[in-house]
Amino acid sequence: MTGQVLSEVSAVVAPEREAGFVAAYRELVTRPLPDGLMRTELLRGQDGRWRIQSLWRDRAALDVVRAAPGGPPAPRLFRDVGADPALAVFEVEVHRVTLVSPG
């Protein structure tokens, strides 16, 4: 076990709200990231389903963000476009990264 956790916030975003949602996420990740946030990505699925997955150093780092005034930003981004977010947290049991050299 690595101690890392992956948070996933997902919801269906209405097609007419998708551009604003993507722009808000882009703006969010230009700011300084919270301590312990190792990676975050916005994923588009089928039928308007979107996910924000974030890899955290440990559960404590995620808990600090979740306890902050105003709450964590990922669910707020979804709510701001009228979507109803669901949160899941996974413990990372095995981790491997392959580095790809620029081609």
Secondary structure by P-SEA (a helix, b strand, c coil): cccbbbbbbbbbbcccaaaaaaaaaaaaaacccccccccccccccccbbbbbbbbbccaaaaaaaaacccccaaaaaaaaabbbbbbbbbcccbbbbbbbccc
